[in-house]
Amino acid sequence: MSGFSQGGALALYSALTFPQKLAGVVGLSCWIPLNSSFPAAKKTPDTLPILQCHGDCDPVVPYKWGQMTASKLKTLLKDVEFKSYRGLMHTSSDEELRDVRQFIHKHLPSQ
């Protein structure tokens, strides 16, 4: 499950409240909505891997929201990685997409 901006917020919230095991979640330039409802609303296993990426110059979703989300996620789950991208605004970069690719290859079983 993955998403960018509001789509990433939806992906994070949906994954945290989904009771079955998922391969992982990628959230780009996003935040966790209704964060005060956690940990009570959490239904996902503690082992859900999450990659959260955020540019440090994002004018739409402030970088500090990304940092606060990562801190909250780390209290709920065992495998949360937060990656920052220097000078990146509310967009993606080649470096970020390489990190996403590595995460997918690591957590999605090959066929």
Jmol script that loads the backbone (N, CA, C; Angstrom):
load data "model"
ATOM      1  N   MET A   1       0.859  -1.157   0.000  1.00  0.00           N
ATOM      2  CA  MET A   1       0.000   0.000   0.000  1.00  0.00           C
ATOM      3  C   MET A   1       0.906   1.219   0.000  1.00  0.00           C
ATOM      4  N   SER A   2       0.525   2.217  -0.797  1.00  0.00           N
ATOM      5  CA  SER A   2       1.357   3.420  -0.833  1.00  0.00           C
ATOM      6  C   SER A   2       0.543   4.629  -1.272  1.00  0.00           C
ATOM      7  N   GLY A   3       1.130   5.800  -1.078  1.00  0.00           N
ATOM      8  CA  GLY A   3       0.474   7.018  -1.516  1.00  0.00           C
ATOM      9  C   GLY A   3       1.356   8.227  -1.303  1.00  0.00           C
ATOM     10  N   PHE A   4       0.992   9.290  -2.009  1.00  0.00           N
ATOM     11  CA  PHE A   4       1.696  10.565  -1.929  1.00  0.00           C
ATOM     12  C   PHE A   4       0.742  11.610  -1.362  1.00  0.00           C
ATOM     13  N   SER A   5       1.225  12.413  -0.409  1.00  0.00           N
ATOM     14  CA  SER A   5       0.459  13.500   0.194  1.00  0.00           C
ATOM     15  C   SER A   5      -0.812  12.959   0.870  1.00  0.00           C
ATOM     16  N   GLN A   6      -1.971  13.414   0.442  1.00  0.00           N
ATOM     17  CA  GLN A   6      -3.208  12.936   1.065  1.00  0.00           C
ATOM     18  C   GLN A   6      -3.385  11.437   0.836  1.00  0.00           C
ATOM     19  N   GLY A   7      -2.933  10.945  -0.314  1.00  0.00           N
ATOM     20  CA  GLY A   7      -2.981   9.508  -0.581  1.00  0.00           C
ATOM     21  C   GLY A   7      -2.094   8.729   0.384  1.00  0.00           C
ATOM     22  N   GLY A   8      -0.966   9.306   0.751  1.00  0.00           N
ATOM     23  CA  GLY A   8      -0.093   8.684   1.730  1.00  0.00           C
ATOM     24  C   GLY A   8      -0.718   8.680   3.119  1.00  0.00           C
ATOM     25  N   ALA A   9      -1.401   9.767   3.450  1.00  0.00           N
ATOM     26  CA  ALA A   9      -2.104   9.834   4.729  1.00  0.00           C
ATOM     27  C   ALA A   9      -3.174   8.740   4.795  1.00  0.00           C
ATOM     28  N   LEU A  10      -3.901   8.573   3.710  1.00  0.00           N
ATOM     29  CA  LEU A  10      -4.922   7.527   3.641  1.00  0.00           C
ATOM     30  C   LEU A  10      -4.293   6.141   3.729  1.00  0.00           C
ATOM     31  N   ALA A  11      -3.173   5.942   3.053  1.00  0.00           N
ATOM     32  CA  ALA A  11      -2.493   4.649   3.100  1.00  0.00           C
ATOM     33  C   ALA A  11      -2.037   4.323   4.520  1.00  0.00           C
ATOM     34  N   LEU A  12      -1.442   5.294   5.213  1.00  0.00           N
ATOM     35  CA  LEU A  12      -0.995   5.050   6.587  1.00  0.00           C
ATOM     36  C   LEU A  12      -2.163   4.717   7.504  1.00  0.00           C
ATOM     37  N   TYR A  13      -3.205   5.535   7.456  1.00  0.00           N
ATOM     38  CA  TYR A  13      -4.356   5.307   8.334  1.00  0.00           C
ATOM     39  C   TYR A  13      -5.021   3.964   8.029  1.00  0.00           C
ATOM     40  N   SER A  14      -5.213   3.687   6.748  1.00  0.00           N
ATOM     41  CA  SER A  14      -5.868   2.437   6.355  1.00  0.00           C
ATOM     42  C   SER A  14      -5.060   1.222   6.796  1.00  0.00           C
ATOM     43  N   ALA A  15      -3.749   1.280   6.603  1.00  0.00           N
ATOM     44  CA  ALA A  15      -2.898   0.158   6.994  1.00  0.00           C
ATOM     45  C   ALA A  15      -2.910  -0.052   8.501  1.00  0.00           C
ATOM     46  N   LEU A  16      -2.855   1.031   9.264  1.00  0.00           N
ATOM     47  CA  LEU A  16      -2.843   0.896  10.726  1.00  0.00           C
ATOM     48  C   LEU A  16      -4.148   0.324  11.272  1.00  0.00           C
ATOM     49  N   THR A  17      -5.235   0.559  10.583  1.00  0.00           N
ATOM     50  CA  THR A  17      -6.538   0.090  11.077  1.00  0.00           C
ATOM     51  C   THR A  17      -6.997  -1.194  10.391  1.00  0.00           C
ATOM     52  N   PHE A  18      -6.156  -1.779   9.538  1.00  0.00           N
ATOM     53  CA  PHE A  18      -6.474  -3.022   8.841  1.00  0.00           C
ATOM     54  C   PHE A  18      -5.917  -4.187   9.654  1.00  0.00           C
ATOM     55  N   PRO A  19      -6.749  -5.161  10.016  1.00  0.00           N
ATOM     56  CA  PRO A  19      -6.302  -6.206  10.939  1.00  0.00           C
ATOM     57  C   PRO A  19      -5.441  -7.316  10.324  1.00  0.00           C
ATOM     58  N   GLN A  20      -5.366  -7.390   9.015  1.00  0.00           N
ATOM     59  CA  GLN A  20      -4.598  -8.471   8.398  1.00  0.00           C
ATOM     60  C   GLN A  20      -3.202  -8.000   8.016  1.00  0.00           C
ATOM     61  N   LYS A  21      -2.306  -8.979   7.840  1.00  0.00           N
ATOM     62  CA  LYS A  21      -0.917  -8.659   7.516  1.00  0.00           C
ATOM     63  C   LYS A  21      -0.800  -8.092   6.103  1.00  0.00           C
ATOM     64  N   LEU A  22      -0.061  -7.001   5.975  1.00  0.00           N
ATOM     65  CA  LEU A  22       0.267  -6.389   4.688  1.00  0.00           C
ATOM     66  C   LEU A  22       1.773  -6.512   4.477  1.00  0.00           C
ATOM     67  N   ALA A  23       2.195  -6.479   3.203  1.00  0.00           N
ATOM     68  CA  ALA A  23       3.626  -6.561   2.903  1.00  0.00           C
ATOM     69  C   ALA A  23       4.363  -5.315   3.379  1.00  0.00           C
ATOM     70  N   GLY A  24       3.691  -4.155   3.355  1.00  0.00           N
ATOM     71  CA  GLY A  24       4.324  -2.929   3.789  1.00  0.00           C
ATOM     72  C   GLY A  24       3.568  -1.709   3.305  1.00  0.00           C
ATOM     73  N   VAL A  25       4.024  -0.548   3.748  1.00  0.00           N
ATOM     74  CA  VAL A  25       3.404   0.723   3.387  1.00  0.00           C
ATOM     75  C   VAL A  25       4.503   1.718   3.040  1.00  0.00           C
ATOM     76  N   VAL A  26       4.270   2.473   1.954  1.00  0.00           N
ATOM     77  CA  VAL A  26       5.147   3.566   1.574  1.00  0.00           C
ATOM     78  C   VAL A  26       4.319   4.843   1.628  1.00  0.00           C
ATOM     79  N   GLY A  27       4.762   5.796   2.402  1.00  0.00           N
ATOM     80  CA  GLY A  27       4.090   7.086   2.506  1.00  0.00           C
ATOM     81  C   GLY A  27       5.054   8.196   2.104  1.00  0.00           C
ATOM     82  N   LEU A  28       4.686   8.944   1.067  1.00  0.00           N
ATOM     83  CA  LEU A  28       5.548  10.009   0.563  1.00  0.00           C
ATOM     84  C   LEU A  28       4.925  11.374   0.851  1.00  0.00           C
ATOM     85  N   SER A  29       5.685  12.251   1.473  1.00  0.00           N
ATOM     86  CA  SER A  29       5.230  13.619   1.781  1.00  0.00           C
ATOM     87  C   SER A  29       3.859  13.615   2.441  1.00  0.00           C
ATOM     88  N   CYS A  30       3.738  12.852   3.513  1.00  0.00           N
ATOM     89  CA  CYS A  30       2.417  12.670   4.126  1.00  0.00           C
ATOM     90  C   CYS A  30       2.466  12.773   5.647  1.00  0.00           C
ATOM     91  N   TRP A  31       1.340  12.553   6.266  1.00  0.00           N
ATOM     92  CA  TRP A  31       1.157  12.623   7.707  1.00  0.00           C
ATOM     93  C   TRP A  31       0.129  11.562   8.080  1.00  0.00           C
ATOM     94  N   ILE A  32      -0.039  11.334   9.364  1.00  0.00           N
ATOM     95  CA  ILE A  32      -1.061  10.389   9.806  1.00  0.00           C
ATOM     96  C   ILE A  32      -2.271  11.166  10.315  1.00  0.00           C
ATOM     97  N   PRO A  33      -3.409  11.000   9.641  1.00  0.00           N
ATOM     98  CA  PRO A  33      -4.613  11.698  10.091  1.00  0.00           C
ATOM     99  C   PRO A  33      -5.171  11.062  11.365  1.00  0.00           C
ATOM    100  N   LEU A  34      -5.872  11.854  12.125  1.00  0.00           N
ATOM    101  CA  LEU A  34      -6.500  11.380  13.366  1.00  0.00           C
ATOM    102  C   LEU A  34      -5.498  10.678  14.271  1.00  0.00           C
ATOM    103  N   ASN A  35      -4.295  11.241  14.365  1.00  0.00           N
ATOM    104  CA  ASN A  35      -3.234  10.573  15.113  1.00  0.00           C
ATOM    105  C   ASN A  35      -3.544  10.377  16.590  1.00  0.00           C
ATOM    106  N   SER A  36      -4.429  11.170  17.134  1.00  0.00           N
ATOM    107  CA  SER A  36      -4.772  11.001  18.548  1.00  0.00           C
ATOM    108  C   SER A  36      -5.624   9.759  18.790  1.00  0.00           C
ATOM    109  N   SER A  37      -6.138   9.151  17.720  1.00  0.00           N
ATOM    110  CA  SER A  37      -6.933   7.924  17.893  1.00  0.00           C
ATOM    111  C   SER A  37      -6.042   6.691  18.073  1.00  0.00           C
ATOM    112  N   PHE A  38      -4.732   6.880  17.954  1.00  0.00           N
ATOM    113  CA  PHE A  38      -3.799   5.772  18.138  1.00  0.00           C
ATOM    114  C   PHE A  38      -3.104   5.898  19.478  1.00  0.00           C
ATOM    115  N   PRO A  39      -2.871   4.792  20.150  1.00  0.00           N
ATOM    116  CA  PRO A  39      -2.839   3.413  19.700  1.00  0.00           C
ATOM    117  C   PRO A  39      -4.178   2.674  19.723  1.00  0.00           C
ATOM    118  N   ALA A  40      -5.213   3.258  20.279  1.00  0.00           N
ATOM    119  CA  ALA A  40      -6.483   2.522  20.427  1.00  0.00           C
ATOM    120  C   ALA A  40      -7.037   2.007  19.100  1.00  0.00           C
ATOM    121  N   ALA A  41      -6.900   2.758  18.019  1.00  0.00           N
ATOM    122  CA  ALA A  41      -7.472   2.358  16.730  1.00  0.00           C
ATOM    123  C   ALA A  41      -6.585   1.371  15.963  1.00  0.00           C
ATOM    124  N   LYS A  42      -5.378   1.136  16.436  1.00  0.00           N
ATOM    125  CA  LYS A  42      -4.437   0.260  15.721  1.00  0.00           C
ATOM    126  C   LYS A  42      -4.919  -1.186  15.735  1.00  0.00           C
ATOM    127  N   LYS A  43      -4.958  -1.777  14.543  1.00  0.00           N
ATOM    128  CA  LYS A  43      -5.349  -3.171  14.407  1.00  0.00           C
ATOM    129  C   LYS A  43      -4.295  -3.996  13.666  1.00  0.00           C
ATOM    130  N   THR A  44      -3.366  -3.347  13.004  1.00  0.00           N
ATOM    131  CA  THR A  44      -2.354  -4.051  12.231  1.00  0.00           C
ATOM    132  C   THR A  44      -1.337  -4.730  13.144  1.00  0.00           C
ATOM    133  N   PRO A  45      -0.726  -5.805  12.667  1.00  0.00           N
ATOM    134  CA  PRO A  45       0.349  -6.420  13.464  1.00  0.00           C
ATOM    135  C   PRO A  45       1.515  -5.448  13.671  1.00  0.00           C
ATOM    136  N   ASP A  46       2.231  -5.610  14.779  1.00  0.00           N
ATOM    137  CA  ASP A  46       3.365  -4.737  15.118  1.00  0.00           C
ATOM    138  C   ASP A  46       4.503  -4.821  14.112  1.00  0.00           C
ATOM    139  N   THR A  47       4.497  -5.834  13.274  1.00  0.00           N
ATOM    140  CA  THR A  47       5.595  -6.072  12.337  1.00  0.00           C
ATOM    141  C   THR A  47       5.401  -5.395  10.979  1.00  0.00           C
ATOM    142  N   LEU A  48       4.342  -4.616  10.804  1.00  0.00           N
ATOM    143  CA  LEU A  48       4.102  -3.936   9.531  1.00  0.00           C
ATOM    144  C   LEU A  48       5.272  -3.015   9.203  1.00  0.00           C
ATOM    145  N   PRO A  49       5.966  -3.249   8.077  1.00  0.00           N
ATOM    146  CA  PRO A  49       7.056  -2.347   7.702  1.00  0.00           C
ATOM    147  C   PRO A  49       6.524  -1.086   7.005  1.00  0.00           C
ATOM    148  N   ILE A  50       7.080   0.050   7.396  1.00  0.00           N
ATOM    149  CA  ILE A  50       6.679   1.328   6.810  1.00  0.00           C
ATOM    150  C   ILE A  50       7.920   2.094   6.382  1.00  0.00           C
ATOM    151  N   LEU A  51       7.861   2.606   5.155  1.00  0.00           N
ATOM    152  CA  LEU A  51       8.854   3.556   4.668  1.00  0.00           C
ATOM    153  C   LEU A  51       8.137   4.879   4.485  1.00  0.00           C
ATOM    154  N   GLN A  52       8.597   5.865   5.212  1.00  0.00           N
ATOM    155  CA  GLN A  52       8.027   7.207   5.100  1.00  0.00           C
ATOM    156  C   GLN A  52       9.130   8.134   4.600  1.00  0.00           C
ATOM    157  N   CYS A  53       8.839   8.863   3.530  1.00  0.00           N
ATOM    158  CA  CYS A  53       9.809   9.758   2.904  1.00  0.00           C
ATOM    159  C   CYS A  53       9.246  11.179   2.876  1.00  0.00           C
ATOM    160  N   HIS A  54      10.129  12.174   3.093  1.00  0.00           N
ATOM    161  CA  HIS A  54       9.652  13.557   3.142  1.00  0.00           C
ATOM    162  C   HIS A  54      10.778  14.524   2.791  1.00  0.00           C
ATOM    163  N   GLY A  55      10.478  15.471   1.953  1.00  0.00           N
ATOM    164  CA  GLY A  55      11.431  16.527   1.639  1.00  0.00           C
ATOM    165  C   GLY A  55      11.464  17.569   2.745  1.00  0.00           C
ATOM    166  N   ASP A  56      12.651  18.088   3.022  1.00  0.00           N
ATOM    167  CA  ASP A  56      12.764  19.043   4.132  1.00  0.00           C
ATOM    168  C   ASP A  56      12.369  20.474   3.756  1.00  0.00           C
ATOM    169  N   CYS A  57      11.944  20.686   2.502  1.00  0.00           N
ATOM    170  CA  CYS A  57      11.489  22.016   2.056  1.00  0.00           C
ATOM    171  C   CYS A  57      10.056  21.969   1.545  1.00  0.00           C
ATOM    172  N   ASP A  58       9.270  21.016   2.022  1.00  0.00           N
ATOM    173  CA  ASP A  58       7.892  20.835   1.556  1.00  0.00           C
ATOM    174  C   ASP A  58       7.002  21.968   2.065  1.00  0.00           C
ATOM    175  N   PRO A  59       6.441  22.809   1.169  1.00  0.00           N
ATOM    176  CA  PRO A  59       5.584  23.911   1.598  1.00  0.00           C
ATOM    177  C   PRO A  59       4.111  23.502   1.770  1.00  0.00           C
ATOM    178  N   VAL A  60       3.745  22.306   1.330  1.00  0.00           N
ATOM    179  CA  VAL A  60       2.348  21.860   1.391  1.00  0.00           C
ATOM    180  C   VAL A  60       2.089  21.026   2.641  1.00  0.00           C
ATOM    181  N   VAL A  61       2.894  20.004   2.842  1.00  0.00           N
ATOM    182  CA  VAL A  61       2.832  19.185   4.056  1.00  0.00           C
ATOM    183  C   VAL A  61       4.148  19.439   4.786  1.00  0.00           C
ATOM    184  N   PRO A  62       4.116  20.267   5.821  1.00  0.00           N
ATOM    185  CA  PRO A  62       5.360  20.658   6.489  1.00  0.00           C
ATOM    186  C   PRO A  62       6.200  19.451   6.929  1.00  0.00           C
ATOM    187  N   TYR A  63       7.506  19.601   6.771  1.00  0.00           N
ATOM    188  CA  TYR A  63       8.459  18.562   7.156  1.00  0.00           C
ATOM    189  C   TYR A  63       8.241  18.118   8.603  1.00  0.00           C
ATOM    190  N   LYS A  64       7.932  19.059   9.477  1.00  0.00           N
ATOM    191  CA  LYS A  64       7.734  18.693  10.891  1.00  0.00           C
ATOM    192  C   LYS A  64       6.538  17.757  11.065  1.00  0.00           C
ATOM    193  N   TRP A  65       5.532  17.846  10.196  1.00  0.00           N
ATOM    194  CA  TRP A  65       4.412  16.899  10.254  1.00  0.00           C
ATOM    195  C   TRP A  65       4.907  15.489   9.931  1.00  0.00           C
ATOM    196  N   GLY A  66       5.791  15.395   8.950  1.00  0.00           N
ATOM    197  CA  GLY A  66       6.390  14.107   8.616  1.00  0.00           C
ATOM    198  C   GLY A  66       7.188  13.553   9.780  1.00  0.00           C
ATOM    199  N   GLN A  67       7.970  14.411  10.417  1.00  0.00           N
ATOM    200  CA  GLN A  67       8.762  13.982  11.571  1.00  0.00           C
ATOM    201  C   GLN A  67       7.867  13.523  12.725  1.00  0.00           C
ATOM    202  N   MET A  68       6.813  14.278  12.999  1.00  0.00           N
ATOM    203  CA  MET A  68       5.892  13.906  14.085  1.00  0.00           C
ATOM    204  C   MET A  68       5.196  12.591  13.770  1.00  0.00           C
ATOM    205  N   THR A  69       4.823  12.395  12.505  1.00  0.00           N
ATOM    206  CA  THR A  69       4.194  11.145  12.102  1.00  0.00           C
ATOM    207  C   THR A  69       5.152   9.983  12.310  1.00  0.00           C
ATOM    208  N   ALA A  70       6.387  10.140  11.886  1.00  0.00           N
ATOM    209  CA  ALA A  70       7.385   9.078  12.060  1.00  0.00           C
ATOM    210  C   ALA A  70       7.569   8.746  13.538  1.00  0.00           C
ATOM    211  N   SER A  71       7.624   9.758  14.381  1.00  0.00           N
ATOM    212  CA  SER A  71       7.760   9.517  15.828  1.00  0.00           C
ATOM    213  C   SER A  71       6.580   8.723  16.363  1.00  0.00           C
ATOM    214  N   LYS A  72       5.377   9.076  15.943  1.00  0.00           N
ATOM    215  CA  LYS A  72       4.175   8.362  16.387  1.00  0.00           C
ATOM    216  C   LYS A  72       4.200   6.917  15.890  1.00  0.00           C
ATOM    217  N   LEU A  73       4.534   6.733  14.615  1.00  0.00           N
ATOM    218  CA  LEU A  73       4.576   5.382  14.050  1.00  0.00           C
ATOM    219  C   LEU A  73       5.578   4.500  14.784  1.00  0.00           C
ATOM    220  N   LYS A  74       6.707   5.075  15.180  1.00  0.00           N
ATOM    221  CA  LYS A  74       7.734   4.297  15.874  1.00  0.00           C
ATOM    222  C   LYS A  74       7.286   3.844  17.253  1.00  0.00           C
ATOM    223  N   THR A  75       6.275   4.494  17.824  1.00  0.00           N
ATOM    224  CA  THR A  75       5.732   4.024  19.105  1.00  0.00           C
ATOM    225  C   THR A  75       4.734   2.890  18.896  1.00  0.00           C
ATOM    226  N   LEU A  76       4.259   2.731  17.662  1.00  0.00           N
ATOM    227  CA  LEU A  76       3.222   1.733  17.368  1.00  0.00           C
ATOM    228  C   LEU A  76       3.751   0.468  16.695  1.00  0.00           C
ATOM    229  N   LEU A  77       4.856   0.610  15.960  1.00  0.00           N
ATOM    230  CA  LEU A  77       5.355  -0.479  15.116  1.00  0.00           C
ATOM    231  C   LEU A  77       6.852  -0.681  15.282  1.00  0.00           C
ATOM    232  N   LYS A  78       7.315  -1.862  14.906  1.00  0.00           N
ATOM    233  CA  LYS A  78       8.725  -2.215  15.080  1.00  0.00           C
ATOM    234  C   LYS A  78       9.611  -1.858  13.889  1.00  0.00           C
ATOM    235  N   ASP A  79       9.028  -1.670  12.710  1.00  0.00           N
ATOM    236  CA  ASP A  79       9.823  -1.505  11.493  1.00  0.00           C
ATOM    237  C   ASP A  79       9.402  -0.250  10.724  1.00  0.00           C
ATOM    238  N   VAL A  80       9.800   0.904  11.235  1.00  0.00           N
ATOM    239  CA  VAL A  80       9.458   2.187  10.612  1.00  0.00           C
ATOM    240  C   VAL A  80      10.749   2.889  10.230  1.00  0.00           C
ATOM    241  N   GLU A  81      10.823   3.283   8.970  1.00  0.00           N
ATOM    242  CA  GLU A  81      11.992   4.013   8.485  1.00  0.00           C
ATOM    243  C   GLU A  81      11.528   5.360   7.946  1.00  0.00           C
ATOM    244  N   PHE A  82      12.157   6.436   8.410  1.00  0.00           N
ATOM    245  CA  PHE A  82      11.849   7.789   7.946  1.00  0.00           C
ATOM    246  C   PHE A  82      13.067   8.311   7.204  1.00  0.00           C
ATOM    247  N   LYS A  83      12.863   8.672   5.938  1.00  0.00           N
ATOM    248  CA  LYS A  83      13.959   9.190   5.122  1.00  0.00           C
ATOM    249  C   LYS A  83      13.669  10.635   4.742  1.00  0.00           C
ATOM    250  N   SER A  84      14.670  11.477   4.911  1.00  0.00           N
ATOM    251  CA  SER A  84      14.577  12.898   4.581  1.00  0.00           C
ATOM    252  C   SER A  84      15.366  13.176   3.308  1.00  0.00           C
ATOM    253  N   TYR A  85      14.874  14.159   2.557  1.00  0.00           N
ATOM    254  CA  TYR A  85      15.527  14.537   1.308  1.00  0.00           C
ATOM    255  C   TYR A  85      15.779  16.041   1.314  1.00  0.00           C
ATOM    256  N   ARG A  86      17.041  16.387   1.311  1.00  0.00           N
ATOM    257  CA  ARG A  86      17.467  17.778   1.419  1.00  0.00           C
ATOM    258  C   ARG A  86      17.037  18.571   0.179  1.00  0.00           C
ATOM    259  N   GLY A  87      16.353  19.689   0.421  1.00  0.00           N
ATOM    260  CA  GLY A  87      15.945  20.589  -0.647  1.00  0.00           C
ATOM    261  C   GLY A  87      14.714  20.149  -1.430  1.00  0.00           C
ATOM    262  N   LEU A  88      14.154  19.004  -1.094  1.00  0.00           N
ATOM    263  CA  LEU A  88      12.989  18.491  -1.828  1.00  0.00           C
ATOM    264  C   LEU A  88      11.715  19.170  -1.346  1.00  0.00           C
ATOM    265  N   MET A  89      10.932  19.640  -2.302  1.00  0.00           N
ATOM    266  CA  MET A  89       9.661  20.283  -1.978  1.00  0.00           C
ATOM    267  C   MET A  89       8.552  19.232  -2.017  1.00  0.00           C
ATOM    268  N   HIS A  90       7.339  19.594  -2.375  1.00  0.00           N
ATOM    269  CA  HIS A  90       6.200  18.668  -2.389  1.00  0.00           C
ATOM    270  C   HIS A  90       6.171  17.940  -3.736  1.00  0.00           C
ATOM    271  N   THR A  91       7.174  17.098  -3.911  1.00  0.00           N
ATOM    272  CA  THR A  91       7.358  16.340  -5.148  1.00  0.00           C
ATOM    273  C   THR A  91       8.213  15.125  -4.810  1.00  0.00           C
ATOM    274  N   SER A  92       8.618  14.383  -5.816  1.00  0.00           N
ATOM    275  CA  SER A  92       9.498  13.246  -5.578  1.00  0.00           C
ATOM    276  C   SER A  92      10.831  13.487  -6.281  1.00  0.00           C
ATOM    277  N   SER A  93      11.790  12.638  -5.980  1.00  0.00           N
ATOM    278  CA  SER A  93      13.108  12.748  -6.596  1.00  0.00           C
ATOM    279  C   SER A  93      13.586  11.357  -6.996  1.00  0.00           C
ATOM    280  N   ASP A  94      14.614  11.315  -7.810  1.00  0.00           N
ATOM    281  CA  ASP A  94      15.190  10.029  -8.200  1.00  0.00           C
ATOM    282  C   ASP A  94      15.696   9.266  -6.983  1.00  0.00           C
ATOM    283  N   GLU A  95      16.318   9.971  -6.050  1.00  0.00           N
ATOM    284  CA  GLU A  95      16.832   9.329  -4.834  1.00  0.00           C
ATOM    285  C   GLU A  95      15.693   8.704  -4.031  1.00  0.00           C
ATOM    286  N   GLU A  96      14.611   9.436  -3.882  1.00  0.00           N
ATOM    287  CA  GLU A  96      13.456   8.935  -3.138  1.00  0.00           C
ATOM    288  C   GLU A  96      12.883   7.699  -3.832  1.00  0.00           C
ATOM    289  N   LEU A  97      12.745   7.749  -5.142  1.00  0.00           N
ATOM    290  CA  LEU A  97      12.190   6.616  -5.874  1.00  0.00           C
ATOM    291  C   LEU A  97      13.113   5.400  -5.810  1.00  0.00           C
ATOM    292  N   ARG A  98      14.411   5.604  -5.749  1.00  0.00           N
ATOM    293  CA  ARG A  98      15.344   4.477  -5.550  1.00  0.00           C
ATOM    294  C   ARG A  98      15.119   3.841  -4.178  1.00  0.00           C
ATOM    295  N   ASP A  99      14.905   4.677  -3.168  1.00  0.00           N
ATOM    296  CA  ASP A  99      14.640   4.151  -1.822  1.00  0.00           C
ATOM    297  C   ASP A  99      13.334   3.357  -1.786  1.00  0.00           C
ATOM    298  N   VAL A 100      12.318   3.846  -2.489  1.00  0.00           N
ATOM    299  CA  VAL A 100      11.042   3.131  -2.562  1.00  0.00           C
ATOM    300  C   VAL A 100      11.247   1.774  -3.242  1.00  0.00           C
ATOM    301  N   ARG A 101      11.994   1.777  -4.321  1.00  0.00           N
ATOM    302  CA  ARG A 101      12.258   0.525  -5.048  1.00  0.00           C
ATOM    303  C   ARG A 101      12.960  -0.485  -4.143  1.00  0.00           C
ATOM    304  N   GLN A 102      13.956  -0.049  -3.392  1.00  0.00           N
ATOM    305  CA  GLN A 102      14.665  -0.945  -2.474  1.00  0.00           C
ATOM    306  C   GLN A 102      13.713  -1.512  -1.422  1.00  0.00           C
ATOM    307  N   PHE A 103      12.842  -0.658  -0.892  1.00  0.00           N
ATOM    308  CA  PHE A 103      11.879  -1.097   0.118  1.00  0.00           C
ATOM    309  C   PHE A 103      10.949  -2.168  -0.457  1.00  0.00           C
ATOM    310  N   ILE A 104      10.461  -1.936  -1.661  1.00  0.00           N
ATOM    311  CA  ILE A 104       9.558  -2.898  -2.302  1.00  0.00           C
ATOM    312  C   ILE A 104      10.270  -4.222  -2.525  1.00  0.00           C
ATOM    313  N   HIS A 105      11.488  -4.179  -3.036  1.00  0.00           N
ATOM    314  CA  HIS A 105      12.232  -5.415  -3.275  1.00  0.00           C
ATOM    315  C   HIS A 105      12.526  -6.156  -1.974  1.00  0.00           C
ATOM    316  N   LYS A 106      12.723  -5.433  -0.918  1.00  0.00           N
ATOM    317  CA  LYS A 106      13.003  -6.052   0.378  1.00  0.00           C
ATOM    318  C   LYS A 106      11.767  -6.719   0.979  1.00  0.00           C
ATOM    319  N   HIS A 107      10.593  -6.095   0.825  1.00  0.00           N
ATOM    320  CA  HIS A 107       9.413  -6.554   1.553  1.00  0.00           C
ATOM    321  C   HIS A 107       8.365  -7.289   0.709  1.00  0.00           C
ATOM    322  N   LEU A 108       8.467  -7.191  -0.591  1.00  0.00           N
ATOM    323  CA  LEU A 108       7.499  -7.869  -1.451  1.00  0.00           C
ATOM    324  C   LEU A 108       8.138  -9.151  -1.979  1.00  0.00           C
ATOM    325  N   PRO A 109       7.505 -10.277  -1.717  1.00  0.00           N
ATOM    326  CA  PRO A 109       8.103 -11.539  -2.177  1.00  0.00           C
ATOM    327  C   PRO A 109       8.226 -11.576  -3.697  1.00  0.00           C
ATOM    328  N   SER A 110       9.374 -12.065  -4.171  1.00  0.00           N
ATOM    329  CA  SER A 110       9.544 -12.194  -5.618  1.00  0.00           C
ATOM    330  C   SER A 110       8.844 -13.466  -6.101  1.00  0.00           C
ATOM    331  N   GLN A 111       8.504 -13.453  -7.373  1.00  0.00           N
ATOM    332  CA  GLN A 111       7.765 -14.614  -7.909  1.00  0.00           C
ATOM    333  C   GLN A 111       8.584 -15.384  -8.883  1.00  0.00           C
TER     334      GLN A 111
END
end "model"
wireframe off; spacefill off
backbone 0.3
color backbone group
